[in-house]
């Protein structure tokens, strides 16, 4: 029974995300972190003449606050009562996961394409990708949606779960790192220096989760009856075909499992960026691939949940 208390927050958080998803109309801790990043960026840019130093100081402030605040909340909650602590930890953990949101937003793209509404599909996909979408054709839209589901299977679901194993505050620290990278980790004129340290920290924090997620995704490919052998083959071959050392880990598995080609050149802020492709063009990408990528994401997430539950039981055994 005592082990149940250790794993309940993880399972409850996962189920809350699966059933409810992100509460768009309620305050969200990750959105608050984003606002703090924007505010602290302005301050550090004014205080420090070196953009690289300003970015490093911002990263230190944001990560420290993102760990300390949930740590203090949990400390107070568990001081009140064990079950209050479990409830607060569950809710805080729930806010870290984005599987349902990722599915919901990508299915909007799927739905628009089913209705042959390219304009609406471009608008929907622009909400979940960073690239320019105004000139994407149908295949480009589908590819963008599948890529973001594949990449965010780690960033938005399994990586937070992995860090939550060692405590929800560490999960929030990870989420802060990931949010910083998504906001300032660009290699454009504004962020090439300022975002260098935050981007490097993100690479470090995602190193283990992205690779572990890729392995679980290969297993999921077999479970779901997709091309598991090709998923492994393409992962081995293309897992470093990205500027980030981590992003292609899950994208390569997804491309192999679905027998499609992902990545390649893309426009960001009106500028063309040359990128390597991931996977083989064994067949044309199609709208149903968005749904298949979501099934792959969910199966991988359930496997990661099982792993994190086992890890928490082992950790609990060391202290009880």
N, C-alpha and C positions, 0 to 999 in steps of 0.2 A: 504493500500500500504506500509506503514511504517513497518508493521510486516513482509512483504515479504523480506525486506533487511536482517532481522535476520535469516530467515530460508533458504534463497537461498544458502549460502555456504554449509550447510549440504546436501541439496538435490543435488546440483551440484557435490559435492565431491563423493557422493554415485553413481550418474549416470556415472561419469567419470570412477570410478573403475569398474562398471558393464560393461561399453562399451569397455574400453581400457585395464583395468588391469594394472599390474605393468610394467612400461617401463624398461625392463631388461638392455637396452643399455645406458640408461641415468643415471646420478648421482641420488642416492636415499638417502633422509635424514636418513632413518632408517639404511641403510648400513653404513652411515657416523657415526651414533651413535655407531654402532657395532665396528667400527675402533677406535673410541675414547675410548670405554670401554677397548679394548685391550691395547691401549697406556697408559691409566691412571692406569690400573692394574699393568703394569710393574713398573711405577713410585712409586705407593703407596707401593708395595711389597718391594722396595728398601729403602724407607723412614721409614717405620714402621716395628718394629720387630714382633708385634702382627698381625697375619693374619686377625683376626676378625676386628681389628681396621683399617687395610689397606682396607678391603672390605667395611667397613662402610664409610670411607673417600671417596673411589671411588664412592660409591652410592650417596653421598652428592654432589660431583663435577658433576657427569653425569646428575643427575636429575635437578640440578640448571641450568646448561648450556642448557639442553633440553627444559626448560621452558623459559628462558630468551631470547634465540636467536629467536624463532618464535614470541615471544611477541614483541620484538623490530622491527622485520620485519613487523608485522601487524600494529604496531603503526605508522611506517613510511608510510606504504601503505595507511592507512586510512587518514593520514595527507595530502597526495597528492590529493586523490579523493575518494569518497565513493565507486565508481565502481571499482577503482583500488584495494581498500581494500577488496571488496567482491571477486574479481578475485584471489587475492593472498591467501585469507583465503580458498577459494574453492580448489585451487591447493595444498596448504599445507594439507588440510583435506583429499584430495584424496590420498596423499602419505601414510596416516595412515591406509587405508583400504586395506584388502587383500582377499576379497571374490572371485574375478575373478581369482586371482593367485592360491588360494587354490583349486578352481574347476579345473583349467587348469592342475595343477601338479598332482592332484589325478586322473584325467581322463587319464593322461599318464599311470598310473598304470592299470587302467581299460582297456585301449587299448592294452597294452602289454599282459595282461592276455587273452584278446579276441583272440589274435594271438598265445596263448599258449607259449609265450616267457617268461619263468620264470626268466631267467637271466636279461632280460631287465626290467621286473616288479620289481625285487629286486633293481635294480639300480634306477628306478624311485621312488620307495617308500623310498629309503634311503635319497632322497633329502628333504623329508618332515617329517621324524621321527628321533628321537634321538637314538633309539635302534639299536642293530646289526641286519642286514638284510640278511647277506650272506647265512644263513642256513634256512631261512623262506620257508615254503612250500606255496602252493597257498592260502590256507585258512588263514595262518599267515600273508601273504602279504595283503590280503583283509581286515583282521581285523585291521592291523596297519594303513591302509589308512582310514578306516571308523572312527577309534578312533581319528586320527589327524584332520579329518574334523569336527568331533563332538566337540573336545576340542577347536580347533581354530575358531569355529563359535563364541565363546566368545572372546578369546584372540586377534584374527585377524580382527574381524568385529564389533561385538556388543559392546564390552567393549570400543574400541576407539570411537565409535559413542556416547556412553553414556557420556564419558568425554568431547568430543567435544561440547556437549550441553552447557557446561559451559565455552567454549572457546577452540580454537584449541591449544593454548600453553599447556593447561592442558592435551589435547590429546597426545601431544608430551612427556610430563612428564610421562604419563602412558606408552607410547610406550618404553621409555627409561627404565623404571622399568621392563617391560616385556622382553625386549631384554637382560638386565642384567641377569635376572633369567635364560633365555635360554642359556646364555654363561657361567655363573659362579655358577648357582644354583644346581650344582651336589653334591652328597654326596660321592664323591670319595676322595682319599688322597689329591689331589691338591686343591680341593674347599670346603671340609667339614667345614673348619673354615672361609676361605676367603669369601665364598658365603653365609654364614649364614644370615647376615643382608639383602643383596639384595633379597634373597629368601623370607625372612619374610616380607619385604616391598611389594613384588609381591603378597603374600598371602592377605595382607591388601587391596591393590588396586583392587584385583579381587574379593573380598568377595561379594560386592553388585552386580556388573555386571554379575558374573557367575550365581548367583541365579536368578536374573531377567531374564537372557537369558534362563535359564532352564524352567522357567514358560512360557515364550513366545514360546519356542520350543514345549512344551506340547500343547499349543494352535495350533501351526503349524501342529502338528501331526494330530489333528482333521480336520483341513482345507484341508490337503493333502490326507485325507482318509487312513492314517496309523492307527496303533493301539494306539489311544490317551489314552484310559483307562489304557492300560498296560504301556504306557510311564509314566503316573502319578504314577502308582503302583511301578514300578521299581525305579523311581526317589526317592520316599519316602523311599524305602528299601535300595538302594545301593548308594545313593548320597555321602556317606562318605567312600566308598570302594576304597580309594586312599591315598597315602602318602600326597598328597596335599589336603587341605580342599576344593579346588575349582574345580579341574580337573574332578572329577566324577559327578559334577552337570549336565553338558550337555551330558557327555558320557552315564550316566544312562538313561537319557531321550531317547537318540538315540537308545540305546540297547533295551529299552522297546518298542519304536515305531516300530522298525524293527523285534521285537521278536527274537533277537539273543543274543549271549553272547560275551562280549568284555573283554578286560584287561586280567589278569592272568599273570603268570610268563613270564619274558622276559630277554634277555641278553643285557647288556650295557657294552661296552669296554671289552668284553670277559668274563664278570662275570654275573652269573645267579642271578636275583633279584626275590624273591618270592613276588607275588602280589595277592590280592584278585580279584576274577572275578566280573564282572558287568553284570547283566541281566541273563536270563534263556536260556538254549540251546534248545529252542522250535523247531528250525529248523537249518539246516546247513547254515552257512554264504555263500553267493554267490556273484559273481562279480557285479551284479546289485545293491547290497547294497551300493556300492560306489556312484552310481548315486542317489540313494534314500537319502543318507546322505547329498549330495550336495543340493538336492531340499529342504530338511529340513533346511539346513543352509541358503539358500536364502530366504525362507519364513520367517524364524525367523529374518533375517536381515531387511526385509521390515517392519515387525512389530516394530522392534526396531527403525527404521527410523521414523515411524509414531509417536512413543512415544516421541522421542527426538525433533521432530518438534513441537509437542504440548507443551513440556516443554519449548522450546525456546520462543514460543509465550507467555507463561505465564510469563517467566522471562522478556521478552521485555515489557509486560504490566506493570510490576512493576517499570520500569525505564522511560517509555514514558508518 
